[in-house]
């Protein structure tokens, strides 16, 4: 059993990456429910504990069966590479109530007793109201669970897109898909996702959207029935360092050599990041971080690469050697 995405010539030209704050919100809600997903997120869980206690997420959880259908109208793929949460939420609110009702029914049927539950009956009885109630809960979850941490999350997601875009440019789709997740396999124009159920989708010129996610770890998610945009969501790279505090990892000797703040900036760049993302992570003013980045780049420890409208900084081999203590690679 597996999911199959069958590519035609037009689909090869319409593969794109996207980042979805709405998706991260839904998966943050799911992570609260699933202990197996929480290992890398314990600092986040501790930080949002009080805010989460004031949310009634049971209607959303009821539509998140461990196996089975999750309503696609709650998870439309972003229409562009950098949409806002508000833009995505507006699409959820605009869902057709009758179509939403059928998706809700299908999802509820995947969980024993859910169709007969009070919440399940209420969602089915008034689908127009159900769409708005679910959208309201997603909005509340965004503000309580994700928005305060979005600069950090967005930075790691954008760094992942930058990394895989380079792999795509260097080796094509075969190399790209080979490195996204062990459950994904590319062969003869078909991307196969190992699963216990069956899903077969001819892309038909729509292409495929690829979305990194912090909260989907350790899984990879696919599906999306027509007419929804075919999408694969995979775990972001570097999740192990997502919630760590860079300053706690800066070697004392390096801080003496470069100065504490500048050394913290260098050590924080385990993955490419923007000035604003580093400032948020380190608790420094963006102007200060910008000055440190300029100095580190001038010393040959960093390089800068532009991705769309943002500039990402990453360590050179010499910068990696200083930050980690490993000898620089010799070509």
C-alpha positions in Angstrom: 0.0 0.0 0.0 1.3 3.5 -0.8 0.4 6.9 -2.1 1.4 7.5 -5.7 1.8 10.9 -7.4 2.0 10.4 -11.2 3.8 13.2 -13.1 3.3 14.3 -16.6 5.6 16.6 -18.5 3.7 19.7 -17.4 3.9 18.7 -13.7 7.7 18.6 -13.9 7.6 22.3 -14.5 5.1 23.1 -11.7 6.8 21.7 -8.6 7.2 24.4 -6.1 8.0 24.9 -2.4 5.7 26.7 0.0 5.6 27.7 3.7 2.2 27.7 5.5 1.7 29.3 8.9 -1.8 27.8 8.9 -0.4 24.3 8.4 2.1 24.8 11.2 -0.8 25.9 13.5 -2.8 22.8 12.7 0.2 20.6 13.3 1.0 22.4 16.5 -2.5 21.5 17.7 -2.0 17.9 16.6 1.4 17.8 18.4 -0.4 18.7 21.7 -2.4 15.5 21.3 0.4 13.1 20.2 3.2 12.4 22.7 5.3 10.7 20.0 5.7 14.0 18.2 6.8 16.0 21.3 10.4 14.9 21.8 12.0 17.9 20.0 9.3 20.4 21.2 9.6 20.1 25.0 10.8 23.7 25.4 7.9 25.0 23.2 5.4 22.8 25.1 6.7 24.3 28.4 6.4 27.8 27.1 2.8 27.5 25.7 1.4 25.4 28.5 -0.6 28.2 30.1 -1.9 29.6 26.8 -2.9 26.1 25.6 -4.9 25.5 28.8 -7.3 28.2 27.8 -8.1 26.6 24.4 -10.8 24.1 23.8 -9.3 22.2 20.9 -11.5 19.2 21.0 -13.5 19.9 17.8 -10.2 20.1 15.9 -8.8 17.0 17.6 -11.9 15.1 16.6 -11.1 15.8 13.0 -7.5 14.6 13.3 -7.8 10.8 13.3 -4.5 9.0 13.8 -5.2 7.2 10.6 -7.8 8.2 8.0 -9.1 11.3 6.4 -8.3 14.8 7.6 -10.6 17.4 6.1 -8.8 19.0 3.1 -10.8 22.3 3.4 -8.9 22.9 6.7 -5.6 22.4 4.9 -5.5 24.0 1.5 -2.0 24.3 0.1 -0.8 27.9 -0.1 -1.3 29.6 -3.4 2.1 31.3 -3.3 5.5 30.9 -1.7 5.0 33.3 1.2 1.3 33.7 2.1 0.2 35.2 5.5 -1.8 33.4 8.1 -4.7 35.8 7.5 -4.7 35.0 3.8 -4.8 31.3 4.5 -7.5 31.6 7.2 -9.7 33.5 4.8 -9.6 30.5 2.4 -10.7 28.2 5.3 -13.6 30.6 6.2 -14.7 30.6 2.5 -15.1 26.8 2.3 -18.3 25.5 0.8 -20.4 24.3 3.8 -21.9 21.3 1.9 -18.6 20.1 0.7 -17.1 20.7 4.2 -19.9 18.7 5.7 -19.0 15.6 3.6 -15.4 15.9 4.6 -16.3 16.3 8.2 -18.5 13.2 8.0 -15.7 11.2 6.3 -13.2 12.3 9.0 -15.5 11.6 11.9 -16.1 8.1 10.6 -12.4 7.3 11.0 -12.7 7.5 14.8 -15.0 5.1 16.7 -17.8 7.0 18.3 -17.0 10.4 16.8 -20.1 10.5 14.6 -22.4 9.9 17.6 -20.5 12.3 19.9 -22.1 15.6 20.9 -19.4 17.6 19.1 -19.6 15.5 16.0 -23.4 15.8 15.7 -23.1 19.6 16.2 -20.6 19.9 13.4 -22.8 18.0 11.0 -26.0 19.6 12.0 -24.9 23.1 10.9 -22.0 22.9 8.5 -21.9 26.6 7.8 -21.5 27.4 11.5 -19.0 24.5 11.8 -16.7 26.0 9.2 -16.6 29.3 11.1 -16.2 27.6 14.5 -13.3 25.5 13.2 -11.7 28.6 11.6 -12.1 30.5 14.9 -10.3 27.7 16.8 -7.4 27.7 14.2 -7.1 31.5 14.7 -7.0 31.2 18.5 -4.4 28.4 18.2 -2.3 30.6 15.9 -2.2 33.5 18.3 -1.6 31.3 21.4 0.7 28.6 20.1 2.5 29.7 17.0 2.5 33.4 16.3 4.8 34.3 19.3 7.4 31.8 17.8 6.7 32.4 14.1 10.0 34.3 13.4 12.0 31.3 14.6 9.8 28.8 12.9 9.8 30.7 9.6 13.6 31.0 9.7 14.1 27.3 9.9 11.4 26.6 7.2 12.9 29.2 4.8 16.4 27.8 5.4 15.1 24.3 4.5 13.6 25.6 1.3 16.9 27.3 0.4 18.8 24.1 1.0 16.5 21.9 -1.0 16.2 24.4 -3.8 20.0 24.1 -4.3 19.7 20.3 -4.3 17.0 20.6 -7.0 19.2 22.9 -9.1 22.2 20.6 -8.7 20.7 17.2 -9.3 17.1 17.6 -10.5 13.9 16.0 -9.0 15.5 12.6 -8.4 18.1 14.0 -6.0 15.5 16.3 -4.4 13.0 13.6 -3.6 15.7 11.2 -2.5 16.7 13.6 0.3 13.3 14.7 1.6 12.3 11.7 3.7 13.1 7.9 3.8 9.4 7.1 3.0 9.6 8.9 -0.3 10.8 7.2 -3.5 11.0 8.6 -7.1 11.0 6.2 -10.0 9.8 6.4 -13.6 7.9 9.7 -13.3 6.1 8.6 -10.1 6.7 9.8 -6.5 5.7 7.1 -4.1 5.0 7.6 -0.4 5.1 4.5 1.7 1.7 4.2 3.6 -0.7 1.7 5.0 -3.5 3.0 2.8 -3.8 3.6 -0.9 -4.0 6.9 -2.7 -3.3 7.4 -6.5 -3.2 10.8 -8.0 -2.5 11.8 -11.5 -1.2 15.3 -11.1 -2.7 16.4 -14.4 -0.7 19.5 -14.8 -1.2 20.9 -11.3 2.3 19.9 -10.2 3.2 19.2 -6.7 3.6 21.6 -3.7 6.4 20.6 -1.2 6.1 22.1 2.3 8.6 21.7 5.1 7.1 21.5 8.6 8.5 21.6 12.1 5.5 20.0 13.8 4.9 17.2 11.3 8.1 15.4 12.5 8.8 12.5 12.3 6.2 11.8 9.6 5.7 12.8 6.0 2.1 13.7 5.0 0.4 13.5 1.6 -2.9 12.9 0.1 -5.3 15.7 -0.8 -8.1 14.5 -3.1 -9.2 16.3 -6.2 -9.8 19.2 -6.7 -7.3 20.1 -3.9 -3.7 20.9 -4.9 -1.5 17.8 -4.6 0.9 18.4 -1.7 3.6 16.6 0.3 4.6 17.9 3.7 7.9 16.7 5.1 9.9 17.3 8.3 12.1 20.3 8.2 15.9 20.0 8.5 17.6 21.1 11.7 14.6 20.4 14.0 17.0 19.2 16.8 18.2 22.8 17.3 14.9 24.6 16.7 14.2 25.5 20.4 17.8 25.5 21.7 19.4 28.7 23.0 22.5 29.5 20.9 24.2 31.4 23.7 24.3 28.3 25.8 26.2 26.4 23.1 28.9 29.0 22.4 32.4 27.8 23.5 34.0 30.0 26.1 37.3 30.2 24.1 35.4 31.3 21.0 33.6 34.0 23.0 37.0 35.3 24.2 38.3 35.4 20.7 35.4 37.1 18.9 33.4 38.6 21.8 30.4 37.0 23.3 27.7 38.5 21.0 29.6 37.9 17.8 30.5 34.3 18.8 26.8 33.7 19.6 25.8 34.9 16.2 28.3 32.6 14.5 27.2 29.6 16.6 23.6 30.3 16.0 24.0 29.8 12.2 23.8 26.0 12.3 21.3 26.5 9.4 21.1 29.6 7.1 19.2 32.4 8.7 18.2 36.0 8.1 19.2 39.0 10.3 15.7 39.2 11.8 15.5 35.5 12.6 18.9 35.6 14.4 17.9 38.8 16.3 14.7 37.1 17.5 16.5 33.9 18.5 19.3 35.7 20.3 17.3 38.5 21.9 19.4 41.2 20.2 18.5 44.2 18.3 18.5 43.6 14.5 20.9 46.5 14.0 23.4 44.8 16.4 23.0 41.5 14.6 23.5 43.2 11.3 26.8 44.7 12.4 28.0 41.4 13.8 27.1 39.6 10.5 29.0 42.2 8.5 32.1 41.8 10.6 31.9 38.0 10.5 31.4 38.1 6.7 34.3 40.4 6.3 36.5 38.0 8.3 35.6 35.2 5.9 33.5 33.3 8.4 30.1 33.8 6.7 28.7 34.1 3.2 25.4 35.6 2.2 22.9 34.3 -0.3 19.7 36.0 -1.5 16.5 33.9 -1.7 13.5 35.9 -3.1 13.3 39.1 -1.0 15.5 38.0 1.9 19.2 37.5 2.5 20.4 34.4 4.3 23.7 34.1 6.1 25.6 30.8 6.5 28.9 29.8 7.8 31.9 29.2 5.5 34.1 26.1 6.1 36.4 28.3 8.3 33.3 29.6 10.2 32.2 26.0 10.8 35.6 25.0 12.0 35.7 27.9 14.5 32.1 27.3 15.8 32.4 23.5 16.1 36.0 22.8 16.7 36.2 20.6 13.6 39.1 21.1 11.1 38.0 22.8 7.9 37.5 20.6 4.9 40.4 20.4 2.4 39.5 20.2 -1.2 
